[in-house]
């Protein structure tokens, strides 16, 4: 069983470090509001994974993955949210807003950071497809399926927390550089375009 868990951890680790919407959302928040809000955003993303994990173990995620209508609704909501965050970053870059103090970061950078992370992750139907399609193939055969799935969900959440949390701290070390007006405007534009790109990709993706 240990060998199977290690192999599953390797696969989940590779999938975790691939850049995606979660990393773009975390980058936007950490650079604009500081490492504390960045970590809160990571916490929201991790909570979103746990929500999907509970739905998967309960069998509800499979229903979403199998229902074209439900999948499309969640997909479009998630895409719209990512586009909204991207447009928000582009508008801020045009206005030339300065980075807010950490204590005011949540209010100035688009609301509660934990909620931002949670919503962006919960509205990503690809997680449902990932959990119902891939995780069962990685589940240790010596465990009951629901226990094995729960274990892998917790493992994925832990890897995400460690990876994105570490990424936030790296960004924090370089925040003085990112706070320079020209750099900040450029980064806002890049993250804005990236978020809009991910939103469009999510909206046009097949189930």
C-alpha positions as CSV (number, residue, x, y, z in Angstrom):
1,X,0.0,0.0,0.0
2,X,2.8,2.4,0.8
3,X,4.3,2.0,-2.7
4,X,0.9,2.8,-4.2
5,X,0.5,5.9,-2.0
6,X,4.0,7.1,-3.0
7,X,3.2,6.6,-6.7
8,X,-0.1,8.5,-6.3
9,X,1.7,11.3,-4.5
10,X,4.1,11.6,-7.4
11,X,1.3,11.9,-9.9
12,X,-0.6,14.4,-7.7
13,X,2.5,16.4,-7.1
14,X,3.2,16.7,-10.8
15,X,-0.4,17.9,-11.4
16,X,-0.2,20.3,-8.5
17,X,2.9,22.2,-9.7
18,X,1.5,22.7,-13.2
19,X,0.6,26.4,-13.5
20,X,-3.1,27.0,-13.7
21,X,-5.9,29.3,-12.6
22,X,-5.2,28.7,-8.9
23,X,-1.6,29.9,-9.3
24,X,-2.7,33.0,-11.2
25,X,-5.3,33.9,-8.5
26,X,-2.7,33.4,-5.8
27,X,-0.1,35.5,-7.7
28,X,-2.6,38.4,-8.1
29,X,-3.5,38.4,-4.4
30,X,0.0,37.9,-3.0
31,X,1.5,40.6,-5.1
32,X,-1.3,43.1,-4.6
33,X,-2.0,42.5,-0.9
34,X,1.0,40.8,0.6
35,X,1.9,37.3,1.9
36,X,-0.8,37.1,4.5
37,X,-3.6,37.6,2.0
38,X,-1.7,35.3,-0.3
39,X,-1.8,32.5,2.3
40,X,-5.4,33.2,3.0
41,X,-6.1,32.7,-0.7
42,X,-4.2,29.4,-0.7
43,X,-6.3,28.4,2.3
44,X,-9.5,29.1,0.4
45,X,-8.2,27.1,-2.6
46,X,-7.4,24.2,-0.3
47,X,-10.8,24.4,1.3
48,X,-12.3,24.3,-2.3
49,X,-10.4,21.0,-2.9
50,X,-11.8,19.6,0.3
51,X,-15.3,20.6,-0.8
52,X,-14.8,18.7,-4.1
53,X,-13.3,15.8,-2.1
54,X,-16.4,15.5,0.0
55,X,-18.7,15.7,-3.1
56,X,-16.5,13.1,-4.8
57,X,-16.7,10.6,-1.8
58,X,-20.4,11.2,-1.6
59,X,-20.8,10.5,-5.3
60,X,-22.1,14.0,-6.2
61,X,-19.1,15.1,-8.2
62,X,-19.7,12.1,-10.5
63,X,-23.2,13.4,-11.2
64,X,-21.7,16.8,-12.1
65,X,-19.1,15.2,-14.3
66,X,-21.7,13.1,-16.1
67,X,-24.3,15.9,-16.5
68,X,-23.6,18.1,-19.5
69,X,-26.0,20.8,-18.2
70,X,-24.6,20.9,-14.7
71,X,-21.0,20.8,-16.0
72,X,-21.7,23.7,-18.4
73,X,-23.4,25.9,-15.7
74,X,-20.5,25.5,-13.3
75,X,-18.0,25.9,-16.1
76,X,-19.4,29.2,-17.3
77,X,-19.7,30.5,-13.7
78,X,-16.1,29.7,-13.1
79,X,-15.0,31.2,-16.4
80,X,-16.9,34.4,-15.7
81,X,-15.3,34.7,-12.2
82,X,-11.8,34.3,-13.6
83,X,-12.5,36.8,-16.4
84,X,-13.8,39.2,-13.7
85,X,-10.6,38.9,-11.7
86,X,-8.6,39.4,-14.8
87,X,-10.5,42.5,-15.8
88,X,-10.1,43.8,-12.3
89,X,-6.3,43.5,-12.5
90,X,-6.3,45.2,-15.9
91,X,-8.4,48.1,-14.6
92,X,-6.1,48.5,-11.7
93,X,-3.1,48.6,-14.0
94,X,-4.6,51.4,-16.1
95,X,-5.4,53.4,-13.0
96,X,-1.9,53.0,-11.7
97,X,-3.1,52.1,-8.2
98,X,-0.4,51.6,-5.6
99,X,-0.3,48.3,-3.6
100,X,-2.5,48.6,-0.5
101,X,-1.2,48.1,3.0
102,X,-1.6,44.5,4.2
103,X,-4.3,45.5,6.7
104,X,-6.4,47.0,3.9
105,X,-5.4,44.5,1.2
106,X,-8.6,42.5,1.2
107,X,-10.8,45.5,0.7
108,X,-8.6,47.1,-1.9
109,X,-7.8,44.0,-3.9
110,X,-11.2,42.6,-4.5
111,X,-12.8,41.2,-1.3
112,X,-12.0,38.5,1.2
113,X,-8.9,36.6,0.0
114,X,-10.1,33.3,1.5
115,X,-13.4,33.6,-0.3
116,X,-11.7,34.5,-3.6
117,X,-9.6,31.3,-3.4
118,X,-12.6,29.1,-2.4
119,X,-14.9,30.5,-5.1
120,X,-12.3,30.2,-7.9
121,X,-11.7,26.6,-7.0
122,X,-15.2,25.5,-6.3
123,X,-16.3,26.9,-9.7
124,X,-13.7,24.8,-11.5
125,X,-15.6,21.8,-12.8
126,X,-12.4,20.2,-14.0
127,X,-11.7,19.3,-10.4
128,X,-14.8,17.1,-10.4
129,X,-13.7,15.4,-13.6
130,X,-10.2,15.0,-12.2
131,X,-11.4,13.6,-8.9
132,X,-13.9,11.2,-10.4
133,X,-11.8,10.2,-13.4
134,X,-8.2,10.0,-12.2
135,X,-8.3,9.5,-8.4
136,X,-10.0,6.1,-8.6
137,X,-7.2,4.8,-10.7
138,X,-4.7,5.9,-8.1
139,X,-6.5,4.6,-5.0
140,X,-4.6,1.9,-3.1
141,X,-6.3,-1.4,-3.8
142,X,-5.9,-2.6,-0.2
143,X,-8.2,0.1,1.0
144,X,-12.0,0.5,0.6
145,X,-12.7,2.8,-2.3
146,X,-14.2,5.6,-0.3
147,X,-11.4,5.6,2.3
148,X,-8.8,5.5,-0.5
149,X,-10.4,8.4,-2.3
150,X,-10.6,10.4,0.9
151,X,-6.9,9.7,1.6
152,X,-5.9,10.9,-1.9
153,X,-8.0,14.0,-1.6
154,X,-6.4,14.9,1.7
155,X,-3.0,14.2,0.1
156,X,-3.8,16.5,-2.9
157,X,-5.0,19.2,-0.5
158,X,-1.8,19.0,1.5
159,X,0.4,19.1,-1.6
160,X,-1.5,22.1,-2.8
161,X,-1.2,23.9,0.5
162,X,2.6,23.3,0.7
163,X,3.3,24.2,-3.0
164,X,1.2,27.3,-3.2
165,X,2.1,28.4,0.3
166,X,5.8,28.1,-0.5
167,X,5.1,30.0,-3.8
168,X,3.5,32.9,-1.8
169,X,6.5,33.1,0.5
170,X,8.9,33.3,-2.5
171,X,6.7,36.1,-3.9
172,X,6.9,37.9,-0.5
173,X,10.7,37.9,-0.6
174,X,10.5,39.8,-3.9
175,X,7.6,42.1,-3.0
176,X,9.8,45.2,-2.9
177,X,10.6,44.6,-6.5
178,X,7.0,44.0,-7.5
179,X,5.9,47.1,-5.6
180,X,7.8,49.3,-8.1
181,X,5.1,51.2,-10.1
182,X,6.3,50.1,-13.5
183,X,6.8,46.5,-12.4
184,X,3.5,46.4,-10.7
185,X,1.6,47.8,-13.7
186,X,3.3,45.2,-15.9
187,X,2.5,42.4,-13.5
188,X,-1.1,43.5,-13.2
189,X,-1.4,43.4,-17.0
190,X,0.2,40.0,-17.3
191,X,-1.9,38.4,-14.5
192,X,-5.0,40.1,-15.9
193,X,-4.4,38.7,-19.4
194,X,-3.5,35.3,-17.9
195,X,-6.7,35.1,-15.8
196,X,-8.8,36.2,-18.7
197,X,-7.1,33.6,-20.8
198,X,-7.7,30.8,-18.3
199,X,-11.4,32.0,-18.1
200,X,-11.8,31.7,-21.8
201,X,-10.0,28.3,-21.8
202,X,-12.4,27.1,-19.1
203,X,-15.4,28.4,-20.9
204,X,-14.5,26.7,-24.2
205,X,-13.2,23.5,-22.8
206,X,-15.1,20.2,-23.4
207,X,-16.1,18.1,-20.5
